[in-house]
Amino acid sequence: MRGAVFAALAATMGNLLQGWDNATIAGALIYIKREFNLETQPTLEGLIVAMSLIGATVITTFSGPVSDSVGRRPMLIVSSLLYCLGGVVMLWSPNVYVLLLGRLLDGFGVGLAVTLVPVYISETSPPEIRGQLNTLPQFTGSGGMFLSYCMVFGMSLMDAPSWRFMLGVLSIPSLLYFVLTVFYLPESPRWLVSKGKMNEAKKVLQKLRGREDVTGELALLIEGLGTGVDTSIEEYVMGPANDEEATTDKDQIKLYGAEHGQSWIAKPVTGQSTLGMVSRYGSMANQGSMANMMDPLVTLFGSVHEKLPQTGSMRSAIFPNFGSMFNTAADDNGRDENWEVESRGEDTSSDVGHDDSDDNLRSPLLSPHASGVAPPSNGSMLMQSGELVNSTGIGGGWQLAYKKAQDGTGELKRVYLHQEVGMGSMRGSMRGSMRGSVVSLPPSDLLDGQLIQAAGLVSQSTLNIKDFKGESPFEDGNVQPSAAATKGQSWRELLEPGVKRALIVGMGMQILQQFSGINGVLYYTPQILSQAGVDVLLSRLGIGSDSASLLISGLTTLLMLPSIGLAMRLMDISGRRFLLLNTLPVLIGSLIVLVLSNVIEMGTVLHATLSTISVVVYFCCFVMGFGPIPNILCSEIFPTRVRGICIAICSLTFWFGDIIVTYSLPGLLSSIGLAGVFGIYAIVCTISWFFVYMKVPETKGMPLEVISEFFNVGARQAEAEKDM
C-alpha cells in the first residue's frame, strides 16, 4: 500500500507544476502587460495565457494513443522535460513571440501531466483508496499555486519585479519532477498486462502492494482486457462444499478463486435480469418525477452503495426475496418460501444459469481460513470488521471467481462477485430452511453464517486456458492473457454501448467543469479582485493594489488546502456523486452573492468584503467536488484497452473548454462586467447539478474492471429497452 501512495505522490509533482504555472502567469501578466503595452490589446493578452492551453490541447491529441503504445511512465518523463524547457525559454524571452513559444512548450508539459497523472494513479491504486489518491493532483496543484503566489507577492514588493524570473523559476522544480519519474516511478501494471509483460507486471504489483502473493489481482488485470460483450448478471445463494462431494443437481455450479482451499457451491436464483428490474422499477415508480429521467446506470451503481430500508423501499420492490441485488438480508418468510420453491426442483436460474457445469477447478472463492481468521458468527463470510479476510478479494467487497463452461471446450468464465455485510435476519431463516434444499450441504458441516447471497457479473474469461483439466487455473503460477486480449485497441471499440455511455459522462463533466468558470477565474484572480476593490482592505497596511490582489489570491489558495484535505477524506467514504450534489448548490449560492454584490450599489468596503468572501467560498467548494472529480471519473469509467484514447478525448474537451473560457474572459469582463460573468457561471453550475443527478454514477470502492462491466451491461440493456 505504501508503494502505491508514494507512486501517486511522485506522479502528482506534475500537477504541482501546473498549479505553479497557473498562479505565476496570473501574477506575471500584470508586469508583462506594462512592458509590452498590452493594456489596449486584450486579444494578445488573452493569447499569452491561452498559448499554454493551446499547447496542452495539441499534445493531448496524441497523448492517449501514444501512452497506450509506449506506456504511462515515459510520457510523464517527457512531461517533466517539457516543463523544464518551457521554463528556460520563458526566462530568456527577449520579446513577446519568444514568450509565446515558451508558454507553448510549457503547455505541452501541462497537457501530458493533467491527462496521464489521474490515469496512472487509478491504474496503480487499490480501489479502497483510489479516490483519496486521485484527489492528490488537486491538492498538489493548489499547493503549487500557493507557493507561486507567495513568490510572486514577494517579488511584487521589489522596486523592479522581473516577470521573466517569475516564469523561469518553473524549470527548477521540474528537475525534481524528472528525477522522481525516472528513478522512483514504476510503470502502470495494467499497461504492462495489456502488453503481455506479465513478469514485470507481477513485480510492480508486489512493490505497490507490499506483498508477494498478487495472483488474484494479476488475474483481475488480465480479465480487464476483455470487452465484456457477453456479460450478464446472475444471483446466487452460496455455501461451502466438500472437495469429495460431487454436485449432481443441474442448477448447481462450483465457483473457485485464485488460491487453494475450500471450494463453494452456488445455486442461481431469481430468473430475471437485475439491471432490467432496476431500470423498470425506476421508470414505473417515478412517473412524472425528475427521477424518471435518471439514467438506469445511476440506479444500478447506486444499488451497490445505497442502504435503503427493507420495507416499502426500492430494494424490496426490486428483489422481494433477496432485498437488494447485493444485500444478504431478507425477510424470513420470503426466504423460507424461496427455499421451498427450490427444494421442489423448479427452474429459478438466471439469464446465463444452465450453460455452466459444476465440474470445475478446485480453488477457494471465499475462504474464511485463508488468513487464519475464524469465520464470524454474526456477519458476512466475506468481511470481518469491514476488512476482507482473504486475498481473493479484488477490492470494495468484490471477489474474482471462475467456473467452467459446459459446452466441452474447457473454456473458463469469470465471475465478479459482490456481497455486503449484514447477514443478520437472513442467517436464522436460512439455517432453519437448509434441510432438503437443493444446495445439498450437510447442516452439521455448516458454520453459523456460512450461507450467503451474492450477485455476479459473468463473462468469458480472457485467461489463456483453452482446455482446463487441473485443479486451479493458477496452479503452475503462470497467468497469461489470451492472444486476442493483447492484440491492441481498435477505434471501433469506441462505438461499443458501454464506452459511448462512459464518454457521454466523461465529456459532459469536463465541459461543464470548464464552463463553470474556475480556470478563467484562477488565471485572472488578481485582476478580478482588484476590480472588486479588494485593494481597499490592505491599503491601510501600505500595500499597493497589485501586491494586495496577489496576497489575497495566495491566501485564497491556502484556504483551498483544508477543503481539499476534507474532500480526500470523504472521496472514498461519501463518494464522488455525493460530493458533487452537495457542493454544486454552494457554488451556485456563492455566485449569486457575487452577482448581487456587483449589481446593488453599496459601500466600497462592503462590496470588496462580499466579493472576496464569495470568491473564497467558490474556490473552496469547487476544489472539494467539481475540481478533482471529473478527472477521477474519467480515469475510472473506461475499459483498459481504450482508456488512453478515451482519456485523450475527454481531455481535449477539457482543454477546448479551457481555451474558450480563458480567451473570452477579458472581453466578457469589459463588456458585461463581473456580475454578468458570474451570472453565466451560476447558470452553468445549475445545469451541472441536473447532469450529475441524472447521468453520473457512484464509483467509489469499485475495481476499475467492475466499473467497465457495469457500463457495458447497463448500456446494452438500456439500448435494448429503447428498441422495444
N, C-alpha and C positions, 0 to 999 in steps of 0.2 A: 504493500500500500504506500509506503514511503517513497518508493521509486516512482510511482505514478504522480504523487504530489510534487516531487522535485522536477520531474519532466514537465509538468504543467507550469511550474514557476519559471523554468528556463525558457519555455516557449513564449510565455506572456511578456518577456522582455521586449518583443516586437511591438506589443500593444503599448507598453510604456513609452517607446519611442514615438508611436503615433500620437499619443496624448501630448508628449513634449512638443512635437511639431505643431499640433493644433493650437496650443497655447502660445507658442513662440511667434507664429505668424500673426496671431491676433494682436500681440503687443508690438512686434516689429513693424507692422503695417502702418502704425502711426508715424514712424520716422521715415519709412520708405516713401510715403506719400509726400512728405515735405522735401526730400532730396530730389525726387523725380517730378515734382509739381503735378501730382495726380489728383489734387482737390477738385479739379474741373474735368477729370477723366474717370468717372466711376466705372466705365467699361474695362479699362486697363487695370484698375484697382481690383475689380472682381476677377479678372483673368489671373492676376498674381496668386490669389487664393485658390482659384479653381484649377490652376495648372497641376497642382498636386493631385486633385481629384481626377483630372483627365488622365494623368499617368496611371493612377490606380485602376481606372476603368479599362485602359488599354491592356495592362498586364493581367487583369482579371480574366480577360477574354481567353487567355492561354493558360492561366494558372491551373484550372481544374483538370483539363485533359493531360497537361504536362505532369502534374503531380501524380495523376493516376499512372503515368508511364514511368517516371523516374523516382517517385517517392515523395513523401512529405518533407523529410529531413533535408534533402538537397535544396529544395525550394526555399526553406527557411534560412539556410545558409546564404543563398543568393540574396534574400531579403536584407540580411544584415550588411552585406557588401554594398548593396544599392543605397541603404541608409547612409553609410559612411561616405560613399562617393558623392551623393547629393549634398551632404553637409560641407564637404570640401569645396565643391563648386559654388555653393551659396556664400561661403566665406570669402571667396575670391571676387565674384560678381562685380566687374567694372561698370556694367550698365544693366538696364532692366531686362535685356534679352538674355544675358547670361544668367541672371537671376531666375528667369522663367525656365531655362534649361535645368538649373539646379532643383527647382521645385518639381519639374517633371521626373527627374531621377529619384527624388525623394518620394514622389507619388508611386513609383514602381515598387519601392520597398514597402510602403504603406499597404498597397494593394495585396501583395503576397502575404503579409503578416495578418491583415484583417480577414482575408479569405481562408487561410490554411490553419491558423492557430486554433480556432474552435474545432475544426475537423480533427486536428491532431489530438487535442485534449479529449474529445469524445471517443476517439478510437483507442486511446490508451488508458482511459479511466474506468474503474469499476462503476456499475450502474448506480450503486448506493450513494456515491459522492460525485457523480458526473456533473450534476447541476452546480454544486459548490465550486468545483474546479473550473467549470466553464464560465463562472462569474468572475474568476480572477482577471481575465482580459479587461473587464470593465474597471476593476479595482486598480490594476496597474496603469491603465490608461488615464484614469483620474489622478492617480499618484504622479504620473509623469507631467500632467497638466499643472498640478500644484507646484512641483519643483521648478518647472519652467517659468510659471508666473512669479515665483519668488526671485528667480534670476533676473527676469525682465524688469520687475519692480525695482530691484536693487540698482540695475543699470540705468533705469529712468531717472534716478536721483543724481546721476553724474551730470557734469556740465555738457558733455558731448556724447550721448549714448550711441553706441555702434550697433546698428541693426545687423550688419554682416557678422559680427561676433555672436550676436544672439542666435542667428540661424546656423552658424558654423559649428557651434558647440555640439550640435547633434552628432557629429562624427565621433566624439569621444565615447559616449555610452554605446554607440553602435559597435565599437570594437569589443566591448564586453559581451554584447549580444552574439557576435561572431564566435568568440571563444566558447560560450555556452552551447551554441548549436553544434559546433564541431566536436567538442570533447565530451559533452555531457548529455546530448540529446539522442536517444535511440530512435531507430526507425519505427513507424507505426506497425504493430504486429498484424493488424488487419490488412495493411498493404502488402506485407511480406507473405501472408497467406494467399492473397489474391494472385501473387506471382509464383506460388508453389514453393516458396522458400520456407519449408516447414521447420527445419532445424534452427534457422535464425529466429523465426517467429517464436519458437519454444523458449529459446534463450532470453529473448526480450521479455516475454511474459513472465518468466521466472524472476527476472530482475525487477520488473514493475510490481509484481505481486508479493515478492519476498518469500516465495515457497517453491519447492521443487516440483510438486505434482500440479501441473496445469493442463492435464489431458482433457478434462471436461471443457474448459474454456477454449482450448485449441480446437476441439470438435465444434463448439459453437461458432467460432470464427469461420470454419470451413462451411458450416451449414448456411452462414450468412451470404455465401457466394451464390446460392440458389436464387431463382427468380420467384419461387412461391406461386407458380401458375396454378398448381393443383391443390393449393392449401384449403383445408376445411377445418371446421371447429367441431370437436367431439367432447362429450361429457362422460366422465367415468365415476363409478363407485369402486374404490380400490382397497385392497387388503393384501397382507403378506401371504406368500405361497411357499410351501416346502419345495426344496430343489428336487426331491424324489417324486413329487406328486405330479401326475400327468393331468393336463387340462383337457377335458372331454367335451364340454359344452361349446357349441359353435359360437356362442355370443361372448365367450371369454377370450381375452388376449393377455399376453405377458409383455411387460414393459421393463426395459433394462437400461441402466445408465452406463457410465464410463468406468466404473470400478467393480471389483469382485465383491461378492457378498450376497445379501438377501435379494431374491427376485420378488416381483409383485405381480399380482393378478388383478385384472381390471375388467369391469363389466360396463360396456357402453350403455348409456341411459338417455332418456328424453329424445325422441326421434324427430326433432326439428332443429333447423339451423339457429344457433344462438343469435348471430347478427341479424338474421331476418326477424326474429322475435323482438329484439331490441328496437329495430327500426320501425316495425309495425306498431309496437306499443307507443313509441314516441309520437307517431303521427296520429294514432287513434285517441290517445289520452290528452292531446294538447291541441285539438282542433280549434282554430280561431285564435290561438295564442301565439306569442312570439316564439315559444319553444317549439312550435310546429315547424319553424324554419331552420331549426338546428340540424346540422349535418349528422346523419346516423353514426358517423365515425366518432363524433364527440361523445355521443351516448355510449358507444361501445367501449372506448377508452375509459370513460368515467365509471363503467361497471367494475373496473379493476380497483379503482381508488375509493369511490364513494361508499360509505357505510350508511345505508338507509334503514329506517325501521322496518321490521319484518311484516307487520300487519298493515294492509292497505297501502303499501309502498309500491314503487315501480318494480322493486326487486321481487316481491312476492307475486306481483301480477305477471311478470315475465316468466318466472320459474316457480310455479306454485308448489312443486315438490321439493325443490332444492334451494329456494331462496335465490341468491344471485348466481350468476354464471361462475363466479369464483369464490363463493362462500360455502362453508361447511355446515352452517347451522340451518335447521329446517324444523318445521312443525312436526311434533311426534306422531300425530295421527296421519299426517300426509306421508311421513316416512314409512310407517308401518304398512299403509295401503300400497305404496310403491313397491315395497319388497314382496308383498303378496302377489302383485301382478307379475313380478319377475319370477317368483317361485312357480307360477303356473306355466312358465316357458313362453310367454308372449314375447313378440319381437319388439324390443324397445331400443334397438341400436340407432345410432346417429347416422349422419349423412354417409360416412365412409364405412363405418362399422364392420360389415361382414367380409370384405375382401382381405382381411388380415388374419394370419394364423397365430395361434398361441404357441406354436413350436418355434421358440425364439432363442436368442442368445441368453447366456446366464451371467448377469452382472447386475449390481443393485441399482435401483432407481432412487429409492428414498430410504436409505438405510439409517435407522436411528443409532446404530452401533458404530458407524464409520469413524466417528471421532471420539469414541469412548464415552459417549453421553447416553445415559439411560433414557428410554422414551418417557416423555412427560405423561403424568397421569391425568392431567386435565387441560390438555392443549393439543396443538397440531403436531403430527408426526414430522412435519417439515420444518417447524420453527420451535425454538425454545428461547424464551426471554427476548424475543424479537430477533434472534440470530439464527442463521442456517446451521444445522447440526452436522452437515457433511459437505464434502467438496463437490458433490454432483450438482449443486446449485449454480445457476448462471447469473444470479443477481435479482433483487427485487422480489424474492419469493418464487421465482421461476426455476424450473428444473428441465434439463435436457434428457430425453429418453429415446429409445429406439424400439421398433417392432419389425418383424419380418413379414414381407409380402407373401400371400398365399398362392400366387399365380405360378409358382415353380421356378421363378427366375432367381431366387435367392437374394433379391434386392431388399434394401432396408428402407423403412420410412422413419423419419424423425418426428418427435413429438415435443413441443414446448408445453410443459405442464405448469399449472398455477393453482395453489390452494392457500386460503387465508387462515390466519389464526382464529380460533374461536369455535371449537367443536362443541362445547357446552351442551346445548339442547339436543344436538344430533347424537351424541355418544350413547346416551341411555336408550334411545329408541332403536338405534342400530344394534346394540348388544342384545336387546330384547327380541329383535326380529331376525337374528342371524340363523337360527336353526331352520334348515330346509331351504335356504336360499340357494340361488344358482352359483353364487361365488364359491361355495363348497369349501369353506375354510373351517377346520375343526374349532369349535368355540373354546375348547380348552387351550388351544395354542395362541389365542388372541390376547394381546396385552390391552389394557384399558386405553381406548382412544386410537387403536391402530387402523380402524376403518375410516377412510376419508373420502371426500368428494373432491374431484379436481376437473378442470377443463383443459383441453389440449388443442394446440394448433398443429395439425397433422399435414405433412407434405413429404415428397420424395427426398430422401437423403442425398446429399452431394458427396458423401464419403466414397472413396474409390474401392468399393467392395461389391463385386458382381455376383458372387456365389458364396454367400456366407454359410459356413458349416461349423465354426468353432464356438467357443463359449463366450467370447466377447469381441466386438469389433475393434477393440483396442488391446487385445490380448498380447500382441507382439510389440506394442508400443509404437507401431508405425502408422501414424494417422496421415492420410493423404487425400486431397480433393480429387474429384474426377477430372478428366481432361476437359470436359465441357464447361466445368465451373471456372477454369482458369484460362479460357480462351480469349479473354479480354472483353471490354464493354462494347456495346453497339448503340448507335444513336437511336435505333428503333426501340430500344428498351425504354426510352423516354416517353413512348406512346402507351406504355402499359397503364392500366387504370389507376393502380396504386401510386405509381410515380407521378402521373398527371395530377392526382389529388394532392399529393405532397407538394408539388411545385406551386399549386394554387395557394396553399397555406404559406409556404416559404416566401414566394414573391410578394404575396399580399402583405405579409408582415413587414418586409423590408421597405416597400414603397410607402406604406402608411407611417412607418417609423420616421422616414426622411421628411415626409410632408407634415409631420407634427412639428418640424422646425428645429430640432435640437442642434444639429451641426451648424446650421446657419446662425443660430443664437450664440453658440460657443465661439465661432470664428470672429464674431463681431461684438462679443460681450463688452469689451471696454468702451466701444463707441455707443452701444445701446445704453449702457449705464450712464455714460457721460450725457447723452441726450436726455435721459431721465432725471438728470440733475443730481446724481449721486455725489458729485464732487463737493456739493454743499455740506455733506455730512463730515467731510475731512478737511474742509478749508480752514477751520479754526486751528488745525494742527500744523498749518503751513505747508501742506502737501498740495502740489499742483493738480490740476484736473486730470492730466494724463496719468500721473502716478497714482492718483486716487482711484481711478477706474481700474487700473491694473491690480491695485491692492485688493479692491473689492472682488475682482474676478478670482484672485488667488484664494481669498477666504471662502468664496463660493465653492470652489473645487475641494477645499479642505473639508467643508461641511458634507460634501458628497461621500467621503470615505466611510464614515459610520453608517450611512444609508446603504452603501454597497455591502458593507460587512453584515448588516441585518438581512439584506437580500440573499447573501451567501448562506446564511443560517437557515433561511426559510425555503430556499430553492428546492431542496430535496425533502422538505417536510410538508409545507403547504402546497408547493408545486408551482409550475410556471403559469398555468391558467389562472390560479387563484391570485397570484401577484399582479398579473395584468388587469384582471377585472376589478381589483381593489385600488390600484394606483392610477389608472386612467381617469376615474372621476376626480381625483385630487388634482391631476394635471389640468383637467377642464376648469375646475374651480379657480386655480391659480391664474390661468389665462384670462378668465372672465374678470378677475380682480384687476389684472394688468390693463385690460381694455377700459374698464370703468375709471381707473385712476388716471388714464390719459384722455378720457372724454370729458369727465366732470372737472370743472375748474376748482382748484384747491391750492393751498399754500405750497410753496416750493419744497419746504422741508417735509411736509406730509406726503407730497407726491413722490419725492425721492425715497422716502421710507417704505411706502407701499410698493413701489416698483422693485426696490431691492429685495424686500421680503418675498414678494411673489416670484421673482426670478430664482431665488434660492430654493423656495419650496418646489418650483417647477423642476429644477435640476435634480434635487434630492429624490423626488418621486420618480423622475424619469430613469435614473440610474438603478432604481430598485426593480423596475419592471420593463418598460419599453426600451431601455438601453441594452441590457445584455440578452434578453430572452429571444428576440428574433434570430440572433446568431446561434444561440443554443439550440433552438428548434431546428434551424436549417442544418445543423451538424448532426442531428439525431434522426430525422424522419426519412432519409433516403437510403436505398439499399447500397451495400458495399461496392457493387460492381459499377454503379453510376454515380457514386457520391461526389466524386470530384467534378464531373460535368454539371451535376445539379447545383452544387455549391457555387460554381462559376456563374451559372445563370442567375441565381439569387443575388450573388454579389454584384453582377452587372446591374441588376435592378436597383440595388443599394446605391451604387456609385452614380448611375444616371440621375436618380432622385437627388443625391447629394449635390451633384453639379448644378442641377436646375435650381435647387433651393439656395445654394451659396451664391451663385452667379446673379440671381434675381433679387437677392435681399437688399443690396444698396439702392436699387431702383425703387423697390417697394417702400423702403423707409422714407425715401424722398417724396414719394407720390401719395401714399395713404397713411404714412406715419406708423408709430409703434402700435397704436390702437388697432388699425386695420390689419397689420401683420399678425398680431397675437389673436385677433378675431378669427383669421383664417386657420391658425393653428388649433384653436379651440374646436372649430368645426371638424377638422381632420381627426382630432382625438376622440370626438364623439362617434364619428364613423368607425374608428378603430375599435371602440368598445363593442359595438354591434358585431363587427367582423370576428373579434375574438370569441364572443359569446356563441356565435353560430358556427364557426369554422375551425377553431383552434382546439385540438385535443390536449389532454393532460398526459405527459410522457415521463413524469418523474419515476425514477427507480426501475424503469423497464429496460432490458437489454436492447441494444440497437437493432439486433436481428428480429426481435419480437415486435418492435415498433413497425418495422418494414412489413412484416407479415400482417399486422392489423390493418395497415393501409391497403395491402393487396386484397385481403378478404373483404373488407368493408367497401372498398371502391367497386369491386366486381358485383357485390350484392346490390349496391345502390344503383348501378347501371342496369342490372337485371330487372329491378323493380320499376325503373323508368320505362323499360320496354314492354312491361305487362299492360 
